[in-house]
Amino acid sequence: MHDPETLAFYGSEACEYVARYRGEQSHDLAGFLDRLPPPGRVLELGCGGGGDTAAMLASGFDVVPTDGSPEMAREASSLLGRPVQVLRFEDLECEEAYDGVWASACLLHVPLADLSTVLARVHRALRPGGFFYASYKAGVGEGRDQFGRYYNYPSSEVLRAAYLAAGPWLSLEIDEQQGGGYDDQPTQWVSVTARRTLS
């Protein structure tokens, strides 16, 4: 389910990638945390350099940081001073374990045909009423960037269908905004905040 070429990029660029984003946190993080009960338990998928994990820990949350790249996990562990688990999305097996799942700019690497399967695993990992955030580079179909990284490039409509196929949600909020990325290109982003049903 994971893309070897994409993982190879993060493995070879881990040091530079982490150095570039050191001290930064995702702009949607504060709003996400406002929805959770502190000290809520949060699973972070694709933690990268650990900036968002550090911010969540500083806010009093119980965070489990993970990344699919062993090299990125090692860099984040060094920054955070705590272990970061190597976890690929398809290996997420827990049930009703988290008040929130944070997946900033990482599920965009999941092959589009497998996205609903991964989203269903996240749904299962959430406690009833738990919140799930993920962000994607918008587009009209799958492709690769200048570094060879795979992206699913979904539209808002494609994302809505994928989430609805993954399980029942109490709410599903989809927002679009302009931003950038590691490639320094102007990028249209789509973020989804979903809340699991209460039962």
Long-range contacts (C-beta under 8 A, 24 or more apart in sequence): 1-88, 1-89, 1-90, 1-110, 1-111, 1-114, 1-117, 1-118, 2-68, 2-88, 2-89, 2-90, 2-109, 3-109, 3-111, 3-149, 3-150, 5-144, 5-148, 5-149, 5-150, 6-109, 6-148, 6-149, 6-150, 7-68, 7-69, 9-147, 9-148, 9-149, 10-68, 10-69, 10-71, 10-72, 11-69, 11-70, 11-71, 11-72, 12-71, 13-147, 14-69, 14-71, 14-72, 14-74, 14-75, 15-75, 17-48, 17-49, 17-72, 17-75, 17-182, 18-48, 18-49, 18-50, 18-72, 18-75, 18-76, 18-79, 19-49, 20-182, 21-48, 21-49, 21-51, 22-49, 22-51, 22-79, 23-51, 24-51, 25-51, 25-52, 25-54, 25-55, 26-51, 26-52, 26-104, 26-105, 26-135, 28-104, 28-133, 28-135, 28-191, 29-55, 29-56, 29-102, 29-104, 32-100, 32-102, 32-131, 32-133, 32-193, 33-59, 33-61, 33-100, 35-100, 35-131, 35-193, 35-195, 36-61, 36-99, 36-100, 36-131, 37-99, 40-99, 40-100, 41-97, 41-98, 41-99, 41-100, 42-98, 42-99, 42-100, 42-101, 42-102, 43-94, 43-97, 43-98, 43-100, 43-101, 43-102, 43-125, 44-101, 44-102, 44-103, 45-87, 45-89, 45-92, 45-101, 45-102, 45-103, 45-106, 45-107, 45-122, 46-103, 46-104, 46-105, 46-106, 46-107, 46-109, 47-72, 47-73, 47-76, 47-84, 48-72, 48-76, 48-105, 48-106, 49-75, 49-76, 49-79, 50-75, 50-76, 50-77, 50-79, 50-80, 50-84, 52-102, 52-104, 53-80, 53-84, 54-79, 54-80, 56-102, 64-98, 68-106, 89-118, 89-121, 90-114, 90-117, 90-118, 90-121, 92-118, 92-121, 92-122, 92-125, 93-121, 94-124, 94-125, 95-124, 95-125, 96-124, 96-125, 96-126, 96-127, 96-128, 97-125, 97-127, 98-125, 98-126, 98-127, 98-130, 99-126, 99-127, 99-130, 99-131, 100-126, 100-130, 100-131, 100-132, 100-133, 101-125, 101-126, 101-130, 101-131, 101-132, 101-133, 102-133, 103-132, 103-133, 103-134, 103-135, 104-133, 104-134, 104-135, 105-135, 105-136, 105-137, 105-181, 106-134, 107-134, 107-136, 108-135, 108-136, 108-137, 108-151, 108-152, 108-153, 109-149, 109-150, 109-151, 109-152, 110-152, 111-142, 111-150, 111-152, 112-142, 112-152, 112-154, 112-158, 115-152, 115-154, 115-162, 116-162, 116-163, 116-165, 116-166, 117-166, 119-162, 119-163, 119-165, 119-166, 119-167, 120-165, 120-166, 120-167, 122-166, 123-166, 123-167, 123-169, 123-196, 124-167, 126-196, 127-196, 128-196, 128-197, 128-198, 128-199, 129-170, 129-195, 129-196, 129-197, 129-198, 130-195, 130-196, 131-193, 131-194, 131-195, 131-196, 132-192, 132-193, 132-194, 132-195, 132-196, 133-191, 133-192, 133-193, 134-191, 134-192, 135-189, 135-190, 135-191, 135-192, 136-189, 136-190, 136-191, 136-192, 137-181, 137-187, 137-188, 137-189, 137-190, 138-176, 138-187, 138-188, 138-189, 138-190, 139-188, 145-183, 146-183, 147-182, 147-183, 154-190, 155-190, 156-190, 159-190, 159-192, 163-192, 163-194, 167-196, 168-196, 168-197, 169-194, 169-195, 169-196, 169-197, 170-195, 170-196, 170-197, 170-198, 171-195
